[in-house]
Amino acid sequence: MNVPDHSPDSSDRDDPNLPKILIVTPEITYLPEGMGNLAQRMSAKAGGLADVSASLVRALHIQGACVHVALPNYARMFELDLEERWQHARDRVDRSVPAPHIHLAEDAAFYRRSEVYSPDENHNIALAFQREVINRIIPEVRPDLIHCNDWMTGLIPAVAKHHGIKCLFTVHNIHAGHLTLSRIQDKGIDAENFWNHCYYQRQPASFQESCNGNLVDLLATGIFAADHVNSVSRTFLSEVIDGHHEFVPDHIAHELWQKSESGCATGILNAPDAAFDPATDHYLEVHFGPDDHADGKRRSKALLQERLGLDANPDAPLFFWPSRLDPVQKGPQLLAEILQQITSDYSALGLQVAIIANGSYQQPLRELVDWHHLHGRVAVADFSEPLSHLGYAAADFMIMPSRFEPCGLPQMISPKFGTLTLAHDTGGIHDTVDPLNAKENRGNGILFQHFDAAGLRWTIDEAIRFHQLPGKTRARNLSRIMREAAERFNHETTARAYIDRYTEMLDRPVTAVPS
């Protein structure tokens, strides 16, 4: 299979027979080389959307697709001051480099920002971004398909429908913005052209009638107007449609049900960044793979114990918490409820818990450790990338008792490092964690069904049973789990699912490399 040349001097050789794909995203982790001179300087990340966007763009680019990207010009985050930008532009001209496929939305709302989102400015940012995409970038690119992500791009599917452009809308989280047509108009977006493709608080009678007092729901508009909708896991999509989550508004669930009933809704899993690989991870001092994981994890455990002030004990079953300490979604209160008891019940084994995460529940956990004198057995540390990567490498088990989980990444990262997942059976976790049967050497984690402390405690007990199995049995299971995770949870698999969706929507190939 020949992969097309996509060095910076070849982007002018886009195959005219391939459709143009425009990916619209408010955040991205990186852009691949060959998409313009500034591509490697552009990174603005708030969550998993940035990683998914980056991996998809990279895969499309490598496989020869005509892919364009629209994102806000976060000049401060991109570290692109005016002098530097001028010099890069001059260098580009001097080298006769063709125009990149990166389209920056320009507005003062973006330039000086140090983070992607902020509660007070999200509506203004969303409108400024969409104005640039609608008024300038879409006419400039003239795409055959637009892929929009989350509520901050929710008006664009309505514009795409008005112009007869195919549109895929990805729901990453259930967050919505509500705006009047007049405010949309005031931001420079001619909503009168597409107002009839928007979703309103109540049934609209006319543009004029709805202009000031009938709120547009941006998330619902994206779902309503798009040709196809996907969530980031099949199970979470089903849960939303079936009314399992009280935080999902009824009209959102209904619109997704409508799409599903018409065959226009699917689930496509995210995937962890390729940097999460114990054989190559640059944050790790000790590298290992499926064939030498026992020694690698043992040495990594010693390093983590030293850095967190845990007791030096190579045989201690080590449990790792990597997720945001948010009691609404992530369930740290369940761990708090059983923390003293499990350390007491398994004191002879030296059970340890490493919590490397920020969030509102961090302080209660610190106080719990102090109150019960759990130092040396339980560590609570602020999140950092190097420490988190070491946590995955060192731990025997990863704890993830999420109340709900649209997709989740820790349960896909952990098996890559030979770390078993202990989790609540919900959403993306259900789609990625298979119940462990050590005797038959299948499965990659331990799931509990009811969101409560008793369920989490049961997974801890089951984990200890696995930990006490003969070393050869554990090693055989973990080697298999690591290999399967590398094959299953990767950007190429996720990108392939999106490419297949694009191909189906357009009824023509979108890449130069056959599927």
N, C-alpha and C positions, 0 to 999 in steps of 0.2 A: 504494500500500500504506500503510495507516494503522498506525502504531506506537502501541500503547496508552500512555496517560499513566501514568508510574511515578514521579511526583514524590512526596515524602514524605507528602502528604496523600491519596494514592490507593491505598496498599497494602491498604486495607480493602476494595477493590473487586475482589479476586481472583475470577476466573471460577470459580464452583462446579462447572462442568462439566469443568474442566481438572484433571488429576491433580496431586497434590502430589509434588514431587521433592525429596528430601533428599540433599544432597551432604555427605559426611563426609570431611574432610581435615585432617591435622595441620598444614598450612601453607597460606598464601594471601598473595598479594602485595597485593591491595586488594579492596575490595568496592564495588559501584556505589552512587552516590547514589540515595536512595529506599528503601534497605533498612534504614533506621534512622539515628538521629542520630549514632551513633558509627561508622558504617560506614567513613568515610574515615580513621579513626584506626587501623584494624585491619590490620596488616601483620606477618606472621611468615614469613620466607622462608629456606629452606636450599638450595633448588635449583629445577629446572624444574617440579616438582609445584605449587609456589606460583603460578607464572605460568599454568599450565594451568587450575588451579582458578579463579583470578581471571577469566580470559577466558571460561570456560564459564559461570560464574555471571552475568557481565555480559551475555553473549549471551542466556541464558535470560531474564534479567530484562527486557532491552530488548524481547524478542519476546513478552512477556506471559505467560511461564510462571509457574506458582506454585512458585517455587524457594525452598527453605530451605537454610541452611548451618549445619553443626555444626563447630565448631573449638574447641580449648582456649583458655581465657582467659589468654593470655600478658600479664598486666596490665602488667608492666614494658616489654615490647616495644610494647604498644599505648599506653603512656604514659597509662594511665587510673588515676590515684590515686583514693582514695575520695571526696575532696572534689569532684574534677572529675566523677566518675561520678554523685555525688548531684546536682550542678548540672545535668548533662545530663538526668538523669531528671526533675528538676523542670521544666526547659524543655520536655521532651516532654509532660508532663502539661498544662502551661500552654497549649501549642499544640494539644492534643488530637490528637497524632500517634498513629496506630494502632501496635500492637505490631509491631516489625520481624521479619523472617524470619531473623534471626541468632541462633543459639543457642550460647551459650558454655558449654563444659564447665568446671565449677568444681571446683578442687582446689588445695591448697597446692603440689602438684608443679609447677604451671604459673606461679603468680603472679610469682615473682621470677626467672624464667629470662631470660637474655639471648640465648639461642640455642635453636633448635627441638630439636635432638638433642644428646645427649651419651652416650658409650658406657656410662657407669656407671648411667645413669638411664632409658634407653630403655624397658625393660620396665615399670618403674613408671609412666612417662608413658603408655605404650600402654594399660595396664590402667585407669588413672584416667580417661583419655579415653573408652575404650569403656564403662566403667561408667556414666558420665554419659549417653552416647548411648543405651545400652540401657535404663537404669532411668528416665531422665527425658525425654530429647529425643524419642525415638521415640514414647512414649505421648502426649507433648504435641503433636507434629506430626501423628501418624497418617498417615505418607506412603504413597503408592501405589507408589513406587519409591525405593530407596536406592542411591546411587552411592558406593561405598567406594574408597579409594585406599591401596594398599600395605599392608604387613604390620601396621602399627600399627592398622589397622581390621579385621584378619582375622577376629575373632570375630563381627562384625556380620552378615555374610552368613549365618552359622549361625543367628543369632537371627531374621533376616528369613525364612529358610526355615521356622523353627518357627512363625512368625506368618502365613505365607502371603503375605509381601510380596515383590514382585519386587526383585531385587538385581543390579546391575552391579558387578563388581570389576575395577579397573584396576591392572595390574602395571607400575609404573614402573621398578623395579629389583629384582634378585634378592637381596633381603635378608630374613632370616627371624628370628623370635623363637620360642623353645621354652619352654613353661611347663606346669606340672602343673595339673590341674583344681583341686586343693586351693588352690594359690596364686591361681588365678582366683576361686575362691569366697571366699578370705580378703579379696580386694579389694572384695567387695560385689557380685559378679556371680553370679547364680544359674545356674551352668553346668549343673545337673541338668536344666534345662528344654530345653537344646539340645545336650547333650553328644554325642548320636548323629549330629549333623551336622558334627562336628569331625573333623579329620584327625590321626591319632596316629602315634607312633613305631612301634607295632606294633598289630595288630588288637585292638580292645578287646572284652572279654567282657561288661562291665557298667560302669555308672558307678562303683560302689564299687571294683571290681577295678582300674580305671584311675586312680583319684583321685590317687594319690600317686606311682606309679612309671611312668606311661605318658605321655610328654611330648606336648603338643599343639603342632603346627606351625602358627603363625598364618598364614603366607603360604599354605601348602598348604590350610589350612582355608578361607581366603578364596576360593581357586580352586575347591576341591571343592564348597563350599556355594552359591556364586553361581549365578544362572540364566544369566548370560553373563559372559564374561571378555574383556578386551581388553588387549593390550600396546600400547606407544607406537610401534610400527612393525610392518608386516606381515612384513618380512624377518626382524627379530629374533625374532618369534614362531616363524617357520619354523625359524630356526637353533636355537632352544631345543628345539623338538620333535624336530628331526633330530639332536640331540646334538652340535652343533658347538662348544659352550662347556663346558670342563671345570669351570668354577666353578658351573655350574647343577646342583644335586642331581638324581639320577635320578628321584626321586619327583615333583619339581616338573615336570620335563619330561614325565613320564608323565601327570600330571593335566592339563597343558595339551594334551597329545595327545588325551586323552579328550574334553576340551571341544571341541577342533577337529573330531574325528571326528563328534561329535554336532551340529555346526553351531553351537556356542555359544562360539566364540572368534574374535576379529577383531583387526586392528591399526588403530589410529587415531593418526595422527601428532600430536605437539604442534606448536605454532607459536610463533614469537618474539613478544615484546611489541611492541605497536604503536609504542612509543617508538623502535624501531630503524627510522627512516625518515630518510634523508639530507636530505629536503626540510624536515623540521620538528624534527629531533632537537635538544633543548635543550642537549645537551652540546657541540654543534658550533658553532664560530664561522663556518664556511663551509657554506652549504646548497646542495644541488644535486639535480637529478633526471635522468631518462634523456636529456633533450635538452641538458643542459649539464654532464654529469658530468666531461668531460675537464678543464675549467678548475677545477671544484670539487675534484676529487681531487688535482690538481696543487698547489693552494693548501693543501689539508689535509696533503699529504705534507710540504710545507715546514714546517708547524707541528709535525708529529710528529717530524721530523728534529731540529728545534731543541730540543724538549722532552726527547728521549731522548739527545741528544748524538751523533746520527748525522751523517755528512757531508752537507752541504747539496748535494744533487744531484737536481734535478727529474726527470732521466731515469733514475735508478737503479731497476731492478726491485726492488720492496719486498715482502718476504714477512712475513706477520703470523701469530704464534702466540697465540691467545686462550684456549686451554683449560687446565684445571688440569694442572700438571706432575706427573702421576701415571704412573710407568712401568708399572704393572700394566695400566691401561686405555688411556691416552692416547698412549703411544709416544714420549715425548720423547727416549728413548735412540736412536731411529732418526735423529732430527735431529742429535743430538750426534755420531753416528758419521760423518756426512757434512758437518758444518758447516764445518770448516776447508777441505775440498776444494772445496766449491761456491763459497766466497768467493774461493778462489784461482783456480779455473777460470774464473770470471766476473768477475775483478777489473777487466778492461777496461770492463765494463758498470757496475761499481760496485755489484754485487748487495748488498742489505741485508736483514737479518733483524731484526724487532722482536718480542721475546718479552715479552708483558705478562700475566703469570700467576704465581700462587703454586703451591706444592707442593713435594714432597720432592726433585724433580729440579732445583730452581732453583739450588741451590748448585753442583752439578756443572757446570751450564751456565755459571755465572759464572766458575768456575775455568778452564773451557775457553777462554772469551773472554780471560781474563788470560794464560793459558799461550801462546796463539797470537797474542796482540796484535791482537785483532779489534775493538778499540774504534774507533768511527766507522763500522764496517760491521755490527756486531751489538750490539744492546742488550737487556739483561735487566732488566725493571722489575717491581716489585710490581703486582698487579692493582689497578685502580681503575676505577670506572664511566666517568668522563670520558675517561680515557686509552684504555680499551678501545673506546669508541665512536669516538674519533678514529682508532684503529688500523684499524677496519673502513673508515672513510672514506678514509684515506690509502693503504692498501695496494693493491697490484695483485693479490696472491694471498694466500690464507689456507691455512695448513698444518694438517691434521687427520688424522694417521696412527693413528687409534684401533685398538687390537687388537679391541675390540668396542664397539658403540654402540647401546644400546636405542632411542634416538631421535636425540639430538643437536640442538643449535640453531645453532651457529656456521655450519654449512653452509647453513642457511636464511637467516641474517642476512646473510652475505657477499654473495650475489647482489643483495640489495636495495641494496647500496652500490656495485655494479659491481666487486666483488672476486671473482675466480675461486677456487673451492675445489680444493685438492689433498688427496686423502684416500684412505684405505684403504677398499676396497669391502666394507662390512659393515653389517648392521643397518639403522638408520634412514638412514644415509648412502646406502646402495643405493637406498632409496626416494625420495630427494630430490635426488641428484646424477646428472645425465645426462651421459654423455661428450660433451665438446666437439668439434664439427666446425666450425671457424671458416669454412672455405670455403663450407659449406652453411648457415652461420648457425643452428646448432642446438646444444643442450646448454648446460650451465652449470658444468662443472668437469672435472677430470682425475683419474681413479681408477687405483689400482694394486691388484693382485689378491692378492699374497702379502705377509704382514706381515714385512717386512725392510727394511733400509736401502737395498738396491738398488732396491726398488720405489719408495720415496720419492724417491730420486735420479732415477729415470726421470721422475717427475712434475715435478721441478724443471727438468729438461732440456726437457720438453714446454712448460712454462710460459714458459721463455725463448724458445722458438720462437714462441709466441703473441706475446710482448712485442716481437719483432722484425718482426712483420707490419706492413704499411702502416697508418698511423694511421686511415684511413677504414674498413678492415676491422675493426680492433679496436673502433672506436667503434660500428660497426653492431652487432657482437655484444654489446657491453656494454649498449647501450641496450635491446636486446631482452631480455637477461637480467634487467635491472632491472625492466622492465615485467612480465615473466612472474613474477618472484619476488613482486612486490607482489600480484599476483592469486592466486598459488598458496599462499604461506606467510603466512597471517593467521589471527587468532583466529576470525573468522567461519566460515572453512572448517572448522576443527577443531570448533567448537561445533556446526555443522550436522551433522557426522558423529555426534556424541554425541546430538543431538536426534533424528536418524533412528533411532539405536539404541534410545533410550527409546521412541519411537513404535512401533517394531516389537515391543519387549518387552511393551508395554502394550496394543497393538492399538487405540490411540486417539491423537488429537493431544495434544501436550503443550504447545503454544504457541498464543497467540492469532493469531500471524502464520503464514499458510500456508507450508509448505516450498517 
